[in-house]
Amino acid sequence: MRIDHLVWYSAELAAGEAWFSRRLDRAPAYGGVHPGEGTRNALVSLGEATYVEILARDPAQDPASLDPEIRALKGEGLYHWAVGGVPLEEIAERARGAAIPASGIVTGGRALPDGSRLGWRLLGIRDHGFGALVPFFIDWGASAHPAATAPLGGRLLGLELFSPRAPELGRLLTALGLDFPVTARQSPGFTATLESARGRHALASFDPLPRGFII
């Protein structure tokens, strides 16, 4: 089980790409659009199976298609994160065993700029009240992992979660098989530390913390 990707939101894709280009070893590469969702993205790899997705508004789509939470975000920051490397059925079983509400496993996909198709399966945890502190889970199936095709910009050193309900959050994550440090703080949030040839860089979540991607 590992961090599959971090979702960094910036209203303008060019601004998000520039933010990472100044800090990492390679510039992000355009990833494509999310039809019907009002967004597009760019990707930069942090290793063999971990990457950053820079999520931004797609000016070619109707702004009304944006999720209201995304439409209301100001500035840029970490929006959510995903965990991979474990069968989704196992996560679903862990959630059932701990009486943790979870979505069903849903299938999705989209066309890439080169004409190929990227497919995935997702599972989300629901009704926990911790917003984006709790990740969603992803399985890329037969598709090439996006980290393997995106420019390598650096590596992920770690992720730290903050919550005024740290013990409760820690128990929830442990029940799902996740082992990430949770620190007690008055305001919830999370940070990721990246390293490149240009040094170490801390990525911070939005404040207030978003609810994140809901499945």
C-alpha positions in Angstrom: 0.0 0.0 0.0 1.4 3.4 -1.0 0.5 6.9 -1.9 -0.6 6.7 -5.5 -1.0 10.4 -6.2 -1.4 13.8 -4.6 -4.0 16.2 -6.1 -2.9 19.8 -6.3 -5.5 22.3 -7.4 -4.8 25.6 -9.2 -7.5 27.6 -10.9 -5.2 28.1 -13.9 -3.3 25.1 -15.2 -0.4 27.2 -16.4 0.1 28.7 -12.9 0.1 25.2 -11.4 2.6 23.9 -13.9 4.8 26.9 -13.3 4.7 26.4 -9.5 6.1 22.8 -9.9 8.5 23.7 -12.7 10.3 26.2 -10.4 10.7 23.6 -7.7 11.2 20.2 -9.3 13.6 18.7 -11.8 11.2 18.4 -14.7 8.2 20.4 -15.8 4.8 18.7 -15.6 3.3 17.3 -18.8 -0.2 17.9 -20.0 -2.5 15.1 -19.0 -5.8 15.8 -20.7 -9.4 16.8 -19.8 -12.1 15.4 -17.6 -15.2 15.7 -19.8 -18.3 16.8 -17.9 -16.4 17.7 -14.8 -15.0 21.1 -16.0 -11.4 20.3 -15.3 -8.1 19.3 -17.0 -4.8 18.3 -15.6 -1.0 18.0 -15.9 1.2 15.4 -14.2 4.7 15.1 -12.8 6.1 11.9 -11.5 7.6 11.3 -8.0 8.8 7.8 -8.7 7.7 4.5 -10.3 4.1 4.6 -8.9 3.6 8.0 -7.3 2.9 11.3 -8.9 1.3 14.8 -8.5 -1.8 15.6 -10.4 -2.2 19.3 -11.0 -5.9 19.8 -11.4 -7.3 23.0 -12.9 -10.4 24.4 -14.6 -10.8 23.6 -18.2 -11.8 26.9 -20.0 -13.3 24.9 -22.9 -16.0 23.4 -20.6 -19.1 25.0 -19.0 -18.1 26.4 -15.6 -21.4 25.1 -14.3 -20.0 21.6 -14.6 -17.4 22.3 -11.9 -18.0 20.7 -8.5 -19.3 23.6 -6.3 -16.4 23.0 -3.8 -13.8 23.3 -6.5 -15.5 26.4 -7.9 -15.2 28.1 -4.5 -11.5 27.3 -4.0 -9.1 30.3 -3.9 -5.4 30.1 -4.6 -3.7 26.8 -4.9 -2.9 23.9 -2.7 -3.3 20.2 -2.0 -6.9 19.2 -2.6 -6.9 15.4 -1.9 -4.8 12.3 -2.2 -5.1 8.7 -3.3 -3.7 5.4 -2.1 -2.9 2.5 -4.4 -1.1 -0.8 -4.4 -3.8 -2.9 -2.7 -6.8 -4.7 -4.1 -9.9 -2.5 -3.7 -11.8 -5.6 -2.6 -9.5 -5.9 0.4 -10.1 -2.2 1.4 -13.9 -2.8 1.1 -13.6 -5.8 3.3 -11.6 -3.9 5.9 -14.2 -1.1 5.9 -17.1 -3.6 6.3 -15.3 -5.3 9.2 -14.8 -2.0 11.0 -18.3 -0.8 10.2 -16.9 2.1 8.1 -19.2 3.3 5.4 -17.6 3.0 1.9 -18.7 3.4 -1.7 -19.0 0.6 -4.1 -16.1 0.0 -6.5 -16.7 2.2 -9.5 -15.0 2.1 -12.9 -13.9 5.1 -14.9 -11.6 6.2 -17.7 -10.8 8.9 -20.1 -9.0 9.5 -23.4 -5.4 10.7 -23.3 -3.9 13.4 -25.5 -2.1 10.8 -27.6 -5.4 9.0 -28.3 -4.9 6.1 -26.0 -7.3 5.4 -23.1 -6.6 5.4 -19.3 -8.8 3.3 -17.2 -9.2 2.9 -13.4 -11.3 1.6 -10.5 -12.0 3.6 -7.4 -13.3 3.2 -3.9 -14.1 5.9 -1.4 -14.7 6.1 2.3 -17.8 8.0 3.3 -19.5 9.9 6.2 -16.3 10.1 8.3 -16.2 13.9 8.8 -12.5 14.2 8.2 -12.7 15.6 4.7 -9.6 15.3 2.5 -7.6 13.8 5.4 -9.0 10.4 4.4 -7.8 9.3 0.9 -9.6 7.6 -1.8 -8.3 4.3 -3.2 -7.4 3.6 -6.9 -6.5 0.6 -9.1 -5.2 1.3 -12.6 -5.9 -2.3 -13.8 -4.2 -3.0 -17.2 -3.5 0.7 -17.9 0.1 2.0 -17.6 0.5 3.8 -14.3 0.5 7.6 -14.9 3.7 8.0 -12.9 5.5 5.8 -15.4 4.8 8.1 -18.3 4.9 11.5 -16.7 8.2 13.5 -16.4 10.2 12.5 -13.3 10.4 15.7 -11.1 11.6 14.4 -7.8 10.4 12.0 -5.0 7.9 12.0 -2.2 9.6 12.0 1.2 6.5 11.8 3.3 2.9 12.9 4.2 1.7 14.2 7.5 -1.9 14.7 8.6 -3.2 17.2 11.2 -6.5 17.0 13.0 -8.1 18.2 16.3 -9.4 14.6 16.4 -6.1 13.0 15.8 -6.7 9.7 17.8 -10.0 9.1 16.1 -8.5 9.7 12.7 -5.6 7.5 13.5 -8.0 4.6 14.4 -9.9 5.0 11.2 -6.8 4.9 9.1 -5.4 1.9 11.0 -8.7 0.0 10.4 -8.2 0.6 6.7 -4.6 -0.7 6.9 -3.0 2.8 6.5 0.0 3.9 8.5 0.5 7.6 8.2 1.5 10.0 11.0 -1.4 12.0 12.5 -0.6 15.1 14.6 -3.0 16.9 16.9 -3.6 20.4 15.8 -6.5 22.9 16.1 -7.0 23.2 12.4 -7.2 20.1 10.1 -4.9 19.8 7.1 -2.1 17.8 5.6 1.4 18.4 4.1 3.5 16.5 1.7 7.3 16.9 1.5 8.9 16.5 -1.9 12.6 16.4 -2.7 14.3 17.3 -6.0 17.8 18.5 -7.0 16.6 22.0 -6.1 15.9 21.0 -2.5 13.0 20.0 -0.3 9.6 21.5 -0.8 6.5 21.4 1.4 3.1 21.2 -0.2 0.2 22.3 2.1 -3.5 21.7 1.9 -6.1 24.4 1.5 -7.3 26.1 4.6 -10.1 25.5 5.4 -9.6 21.9 4.5 -11.8 20.7 1.5 -14.1 17.7 1.8 -12.1 16.4 -1.2 -13.1 14.0 -4.0 -16.3 12.1 -3.2 -16.9 8.7 -4.7 
